Amino acid sequence: METIARKTRSGAQNLAILNEAARNEACEAIASSLEASKAEILAANQADLTQATESGIPEPLYARLKLGESKLATAIAGVRDVAKIADPLGVRQIHRQLAEGLILERITCPLGVLGVIFEARPEALIQITSLAIKSGNGVILKGGKEATNSCQILTKVIKNALTTTQVSPDVIQLLTTREEIHALLALEEYLDLIIPRGSNEFVRYIQANTKIPVLGHADGICHLYVDAKADLEQAIAITVDAKTQYPAACNSIETLLVHEAIAPVFLPRVAEALAQHHVTLLGDQATRQYLDIAPATEIDWRTEYCDLILSIKLVSSPEEAIAHINTYGSKHTDAIVTQDKETAAIFLNQVDSAGVFHNCSTRFADGFRYGFGAEVGISTQKMPPRGPVGLEGLVTYKYRLIGNGHIVANYHPTTYL
């Protein structure tokens, strides 16, 4: 493992000094190679799907594992989009004169080597790789065991593509066993950041077992609050999209909060719309006065279903909705539907989440849709980067001080420029 990490760091150091054109050319080579290898990639993914079916994999995990032509095409488009984004490296954030001829600059630079441990989502490997190369970082990847065939073929294709560029194939490494994770977490000498993508329990385990900084991406318990002054047609469309467009995604809603004033009209209509998508509804006692559905319990408010299941709760005010979200949410993404701008402003200001939306689906919480090209994950922690982590979240900065024989003994500060 140490040999792998050392090779990755060496490759990353060489990558960091390449110009933007060379890094963009590498991204294009990867995109073209993935397109040319589509049949081989989809066959490997089908092998994973077959094994997953035989082992009785849960349906939400199966949905994440399935690549398919559409997902693959979107991931490839994301690689090309990353290449089009402005170079995140070498950006001068500060330029000031501390004294005559003594210039201070703050310049962006790569983090170094990333360790990314992700779930059964093969396209994540493509997204992470393109972001790493564009931002000048090496990356050691560990996918879920259920996606082994998919990850192996994708890594092979990407490495082969890099042999035709100035970027060393060593900047991308793939781990395939659980034992390697433990070894990876002990390599603080070589890794600069660990990004775990999985459950809260998994993220906490990673944080507790490494000295390497960890960028946490845990559960996606997302909420939609439909206010008393909501446009009901709009609210129904947003609810259906946020729950059913891709229920296995971390940005789909798990709880629908509804103002009690509109419950008699809204609940039957939204239930009918969701029934057309085979959504199972659970509700609190007040909700069940209007809908014949099973009861929701305290556990449901804390559950990420990743499936066609939705819990519903009635609230008496926006403040009650906000309190519920801040109590049970995972600080991922939460939304309000209302025509009252003042209520919307209160919601956006007081909900403590990485993403707070007004009159739109939580499914927009995605680095690709934000125009980041792709993302390595969505961070639910308070310290930046927060939300979808794209290129800007994978760079740091260094201070450069340029003088001409300056010493502190005779230093006289000047006005900042």
VMD Tcl script that draws the C-alpha trace (Angstrom):
set ca {
  {0.00 0.00 0.00}
  {2.82 2.39 0.80}
  {4.33 1.70 -2.63}
  {1.02 2.56 -4.29}
  {0.73 5.76 -2.27}
  {4.30 6.77 -3.05}
  {3.71 6.28 -6.80}
  {0.51 8.30 -6.62}
  {2.23 11.17 -4.83}
  {5.08 11.19 -7.33}
  {2.61 11.26 -10.22}
  {0.63 14.02 -8.51}
  {3.73 16.17 -8.07}
  {4.41 15.97 -11.78}
  {0.75 16.60 -12.59}
  {0.74 19.73 -10.44}
  {3.30 21.48 -12.64}
  {1.58 20.71 -15.95}
  {-0.18 23.59 -17.65}
  {-3.93 23.74 -18.09}
  {-3.79 22.65 -21.72}
  {-2.03 19.40 -20.78}
  {-4.58 18.64 -18.06}
  {-7.47 19.42 -20.41}
  {-5.97 17.17 -23.09}
  {-5.87 14.37 -20.53}
  {-9.56 14.88 -19.77}
  {-10.42 14.71 -23.46}
  {-8.33 11.56 -23.88}
  {-10.25 9.96 -21.02}
  {-13.63 10.97 -22.48}
  {-12.74 9.61 -25.93}
  {-11.39 6.36 -24.48}
  {-14.52 5.84 -22.38}
  {-16.69 6.34 -25.47}
  {-14.62 3.85 -27.46}
  {-14.85 1.29 -24.64}
  {-18.57 1.65 -23.99}
  {-19.47 -1.95 -24.81}
  {-16.75 -3.34 -22.57}
  {-17.71 -1.01 -19.70}
  {-21.40 -1.87 -19.88}
  {-20.62 -5.59 -20.02}
  {-18.55 -5.32 -16.84}
  {-21.34 -3.39 -15.16}
  {-23.84 -6.05 -16.20}
  {-21.62 -8.65 -14.56}
  {-21.76 -6.64 -11.34}
  {-25.53 -6.33 -11.63}
  {-25.92 -10.07 -12.14}
  {-23.81 -10.85 -9.09}
  {-25.70 -8.22 -7.09}
  {-29.05 -9.78 -8.02}
  {-27.83 -13.23 -6.99}
  {-26.68 -11.88 -3.63}
  {-30.00 -10.15 -2.98}
  {-28.74 -6.56 -3.07}
  {-31.31 -3.96 -1.89}
  {-33.15 -2.24 -4.74}
  {-31.84 1.30 -3.95}
  {-28.25 0.03 -4.03}
  {-28.98 -1.82 -7.28}
  {-30.23 1.44 -8.81}
  {-26.99 3.19 -7.81}
  {-24.90 0.34 -9.16}
  {-26.56 0.27 -12.58}
  {-24.57 2.33 -15.06}
  {-26.39 2.03 -18.39}
  {-25.80 4.01 -21.56}
  {-27.50 7.17 -20.28}
  {-25.49 7.40 -17.05}
  {-22.27 6.62 -18.89}
  {-22.98 9.28 -21.53}
  {-23.73 11.83 -18.81}
  {-20.50 10.98 -16.96}
  {-18.49 11.35 -20.17}
  {-20.12 14.70 -20.87}
  {-19.14 15.68 -17.33}
  {-15.47 14.92 -18.07}
  {-15.58 17.29 -21.04}
  {-17.40 19.91 -18.98}
  {-14.65 19.76 -16.35}
  {-12.09 20.48 -19.06}
  {-14.04 23.60 -20.07}
  {-14.08 25.08 -16.56}
  {-11.57 27.81 -15.77}
  {-8.27 26.55 -14.39}
  {-8.47 26.41 -10.57}
  {-4.67 26.37 -10.23}
  {-2.34 29.35 -10.15}
  {-5.12 31.80 -9.34}
  {-3.78 34.86 -7.52}
  {-6.19 35.53 -4.68}
  {-4.11 38.18 -2.92}
  {-1.51 40.59 -4.26}
  {-0.28 43.28 -1.92}
  {2.87 45.25 -1.22}
  {4.01 44.93 2.39}
  {6.93 47.30 1.94}
  {8.77 48.86 -0.96}
  {9.71 45.94 -3.20}
  {8.25 43.29 -0.83}
  {5.28 41.61 -2.52}
  {2.89 39.12 -0.91}
  {0.75 36.81 -3.07}
  {-1.68 34.02 -2.28}
  {-1.81 31.46 -5.08}
  {-4.07 28.42 -5.47}
  {-2.42 25.00 -5.71}
  {-3.44 21.30 -5.56}
  {-4.11 19.50 -2.29}
  {-1.84 16.62 -3.32}
  {-3.26 13.10 -3.05}
  {-6.91 12.28 -2.34}
  {-8.28 9.05 -0.95}
  {-11.90 8.57 -2.05}
  {-14.01 5.71 -0.72}
  {-17.40 5.54 -2.39}
  {-20.49 3.37 -2.65}
  {-21.89 1.35 -5.56}
  {-21.90 4.16 -8.08}
  {-19.40 3.45 -10.90}
  {-19.88 6.82 -12.58}
  {-18.46 8.42 -9.42}
  {-15.07 7.01 -10.39}
  {-15.23 8.88 -13.70}
  {-16.30 12.13 -12.08}
  {-13.69 11.96 -9.33}
  {-10.88 11.13 -11.75}
  {-11.61 14.05 -14.07}
  {-11.85 16.50 -11.17}
  {-8.60 15.20 -9.68}
  {-6.68 15.61 -12.92}
  {-8.05 19.06 -13.67}
  {-7.21 20.22 -10.13}
  {-3.72 18.69 -10.26}
  {-4.34 15.99 -7.64}
  {-3.56 12.30 -7.52}
  {-6.32 10.01 -6.28}
  {-6.55 6.57 -4.70}
  {-10.03 5.14 -5.17}
  {-11.92 2.40 -3.34}
  {-15.33 1.51 -4.71}
  {-17.91 -0.76 -3.15}
  {-17.30 -4.49 -3.53}
  {-20.52 -4.79 -5.55}
  {-19.00 -2.53 -8.25}
  {-15.60 -4.23 -8.53}
  {-15.87 -5.26 -12.19}
  {-17.13 -1.82 -13.23}
  {-14.43 0.04 -11.31}
  {-11.67 -2.19 -12.63}
  {-12.59 -1.71 -16.29}
  {-13.09 2.03 -15.85}
  {-9.68 2.38 -14.19}
  {-8.06 0.31 -16.94}
  {-9.61 2.46 -19.66}
  {-8.63 5.70 -17.91}
  {-5.06 4.60 -17.26}
  {-4.64 3.50 -20.88}
  {-5.94 6.87 -22.03}
  {-3.42 8.70 -19.84}
  {-0.50 6.85 -21.47}
  {-1.13 9.00 -24.56}
  {-0.88 12.25 -22.55}
  {1.60 14.10 -20.37}
  {-0.25 12.92 -17.25}
  {1.21 9.82 -15.60}
  {-1.23 6.89 -15.17}
  {0.17 6.62 -11.63}
  {-2.01 9.55 -10.54}
  {-4.99 7.15 -10.53}
  {-4.97 4.05 -8.32}
  {-7.76 1.59 -7.50}
  {-8.12 -0.50 -4.35}
  {-10.38 -3.56 -4.39}
  {-10.40 -5.07 -0.89}
  {-11.77 -3.97 2.47}
  {-8.41 -4.65 4.12}
  {-6.80 -2.00 1.93}
  {-9.04 0.66 3.46}
  {-7.43 0.17 6.87}
  {-3.97 0.48 5.32}
  {-5.04 3.57 3.40}
  {-6.20 5.36 6.55}
  {-2.73 4.98 8.07}
  {-0.91 6.74 5.20}
  {-0.99 10.30 6.53}
  {2.52 10.79 5.15}
  {1.22 10.39 1.60}
  {-2.48 11.36 1.58}
  {-3.79 14.89 2.10}
  {-7.55 14.31 2.24}
  {-9.95 11.38 2.67}
  {-13.41 11.66 1.12}
  {-15.78 8.90 2.30}
  {-19.15 8.61 0.58}
  {-21.59 6.48 2.53}
  {-23.68 6.29 5.69}
  {-23.22 8.42 8.79}
  {-21.86 5.37 10.58}
  {-19.30 4.74 7.84}
  {-18.15 8.37 7.75}
  {-17.77 8.42 11.54}
  {-15.74 5.23 11.37}
  {-13.36 6.79 8.85}
  {-13.02 9.95 10.93}
  {-12.24 7.94 14.07}
  {-9.62 5.76 12.42}
  {-7.34 8.16 10.59}
  {-5.17 11.21 11.22}
  {-5.77 12.38 7.66}
  {-8.30 15.23 7.26}
  {-11.74 13.86 6.30}
  {-14.34 15.57 4.12}
  {-17.59 14.04 5.34}
  {-20.47 13.13 3.06}
  {-23.06 11.21 5.01}
  {-26.83 10.61 4.84}
  {-29.11 12.65 2.64}
  {-32.23 13.14 4.74}
  {-33.77 15.92 2.66}
  {-37.06 17.72 3.27}
  {-39.61 19.63 1.24}
  {-41.87 22.06 3.10}
  {-45.08 23.11 1.34}
  {-46.19 26.40 2.86}
  {-49.72 27.71 3.32}
  {-49.09 30.20 0.50}
  {-47.67 27.69 -1.96}
  {-48.78 27.36 -5.56}
  {-50.28 23.87 -5.22}
  {-49.70 22.84 -8.84}
  {-46.08 23.86 -8.47}
  {-45.83 22.09 -5.13}
  {-47.16 18.82 -6.53}
  {-44.76 18.87 -9.48}
  {-41.78 19.63 -7.22}
  {-42.78 16.93 -4.72}
  {-43.08 14.28 -7.41}
  {-39.76 15.24 -8.98}
  {-37.90 15.47 -5.66}
  {-39.10 12.00 -4.63}
  {-39.38 9.98 -7.84}
  {-36.95 11.39 -10.42}
  {-34.19 9.24 -8.88}
  {-35.25 7.98 -5.44}
  {-31.90 6.30 -4.72}
  {-30.05 9.62 -4.90}
  {-28.93 11.37 -1.72}
  {-30.73 14.56 -2.78}
  {-34.21 13.03 -3.11}
  {-36.63 13.97 -0.34}
  {-37.47 11.59 2.49}
  {-39.93 13.79 4.42}
  {-42.68 16.07 3.15}
  {-43.77 18.80 5.56}
  {-47.16 20.35 4.82}
  {-48.80 23.40 6.41}
  {-52.01 22.26 8.08}
  {-54.01 25.08 6.44}
  {-53.71 23.50 2.98}
  {-53.78 19.85 4.09}
  {-57.44 19.13 3.17}
  {-56.86 20.18 -0.44}
  {-53.20 19.44 -0.99}
  {-52.77 16.02 0.62}
  {-55.29 14.08 -1.51}
  {-53.92 15.65 -4.69}
  {-50.25 15.05 -3.95}
  {-51.01 11.51 -2.76}
  {-52.74 10.76 -6.06}
  {-49.79 12.15 -8.03}
  {-47.28 10.11 -6.00}
  {-49.41 6.96 -6.31}
  {-48.91 7.12 -10.07}
  {-45.21 6.60 -9.36}
  {-45.88 3.80 -6.85}
  {-44.67 5.78 -3.84}
  {-45.50 4.31 -0.44}
  {-46.65 7.01 1.97}
  {-46.31 7.13 5.74}
  {-47.86 9.86 7.86}
  {-48.15 11.35 11.31}
  {-51.49 11.24 13.11}
  {-52.68 14.54 11.63}
  {-51.85 13.45 8.08}
  {-53.70 10.17 8.52}
  {-56.92 12.09 9.13}
  {-56.82 12.88 5.39}
  {-55.00 9.87 3.94}
  {-55.44 6.16 4.54}
  {-51.75 5.37 5.02}
  {-49.50 3.64 7.53}
  {-48.19 5.63 10.50}
  {-44.81 7.33 10.47}
  {-42.71 6.91 13.61}
  {-39.82 8.80 15.19}
  {-37.48 6.47 13.33}
  {-38.94 7.53 9.97}
  {-38.00 11.16 10.52}
  {-34.36 10.02 10.78}
  {-34.41 7.54 7.90}
  {-32.89 7.90 4.43}
  {-35.06 5.50 2.43}
  {-33.32 5.87 -0.95}
  {-36.52 4.28 -2.25}
  {-40.07 5.10 -3.28}
  {-41.12 5.76 0.32}
  {-42.08 9.17 1.69}
  {-43.01 10.28 5.21}
  {-45.46 13.16 5.64}
  {-45.93 15.46 8.62}
  {-48.30 18.38 9.11}
  {-46.96 21.56 10.72}
  {-48.72 24.67 11.98}
  {-46.12 27.22 10.83}
  {-42.90 27.72 8.86}
  {-41.09 27.92 12.19}
  {-42.27 24.43 13.11}
  {-41.11 23.13 9.72}
  {-37.69 24.74 10.19}
  {-37.38 23.28 13.70}
  {-38.21 19.80 12.40}
  {-35.65 20.06 9.60}
  {-32.91 21.32 11.90}
  {-33.68 18.50 14.34}
  {-33.97 15.53 11.98}
  {-32.21 16.62 8.80}
  {-28.68 15.67 7.76}
  {-27.73 19.21 6.66}
  {-27.77 18.12 3.02}
  {-30.52 19.89 1.05}
  {-33.95 21.18 2.08}
  {-36.54 23.16 0.13}
  {-39.62 25.33 0.58}
  {-42.51 25.91 -1.82}
  {-44.21 29.25 -1.21}
  {-45.24 32.44 -2.97}
  {-44.48 34.44 0.18}
  {-41.00 35.92 -0.27}
  {-40.68 36.86 3.39}
  {-41.42 33.31 4.52}
  {-39.00 31.98 1.93}
  {-36.27 34.31 3.17}
  {-36.78 33.14 6.76}
  {-36.58 29.52 5.66}
  {-33.44 30.03 3.56}
  {-31.73 31.90 6.38}
  {-32.68 29.63 9.27}
  {-32.46 26.11 7.83}
  {-28.99 24.83 8.68}
  {-28.16 22.85 5.53}
  {-25.57 22.94 2.78}
  {-28.35 23.55 0.24}
  {-31.51 25.58 0.86}
  {-33.90 25.89 -2.09}
  {-36.99 27.95 -2.87}
  {-39.64 26.74 -5.34}
  {-37.46 24.07 -6.94}
  {-36.63 20.39 -6.55}
  {-33.93 19.18 -4.18}
  {-32.67 17.04 -7.08}
  {-30.83 20.13 -8.33}
  {-28.30 19.65 -5.50}
  {-25.61 18.24 -7.73}
  {-22.20 19.44 -8.88}
  {-23.05 18.68 -12.51}
  {-26.26 20.73 -12.37}
  {-24.48 23.53 -10.50}
  {-22.13 23.85 -13.46}
  {-19.15 22.31 -11.63}
  {-18.81 19.66 -14.36}
  {-18.92 16.94 -11.72}
  {-18.44 16.44 -7.99}
  {-16.41 14.22 -5.69}
  {-19.31 14.26 -3.23}
  {-21.58 16.54 -1.25}
  {-20.18 17.77 2.03}
  {-22.67 18.22 4.87}
  {-20.12 19.66 7.29}
  {-20.00 23.33 8.31}
  {-16.42 24.10 7.32}
  {-15.82 24.68 3.63}
  {-16.03 23.21 1.15}
  {-19.74 22.66 1.75}
  {-22.38 21.20 -0.55}
  {-21.34 19.71 -3.92}
  {-17.54 19.61 -3.96}
  {-16.10 20.37 -7.38}
  {-12.80 21.82 -8.51}
  {-12.73 24.70 -6.03}
  {-13.04 22.26 -3.15}
  {-9.98 20.31 -4.29}
  {-7.47 23.13 -4.23}
  {-5.76 24.96 -1.41}
  {-3.38 27.91 -1.52}
  {0.08 28.97 -0.52}
  {1.52 32.38 0.34}
  {4.43 33.59 -1.73}
  {6.55 36.47 -0.46}
  {9.00 38.01 -2.90}
  {11.55 40.54 -1.74}
  {14.99 41.94 -2.48}
  {17.09 41.35 0.60}
  {14.34 42.43 3.00}
  {14.77 41.69 6.71}
  {12.36 42.21 9.59}
  {14.88 44.29 11.59}
  {14.35 47.28 9.30}
  {10.83 46.46 8.11}
  {8.45 49.43 7.73}
  {4.99 48.47 6.48}
  {3.40 50.45 3.67}
  {-0.20 50.94 2.62}
  {-1.71 47.67 1.28}
  {-2.20 47.58 -2.48}
}
mol new
graphics top color blue
foreach p $ca { graphics top sphere $p radius 0.5 }
foreach p [lrange $ca 0 end-1] q [lrange $ca 1 end] { graphics top cylinder $p $q radius 0.2 }
display resetview
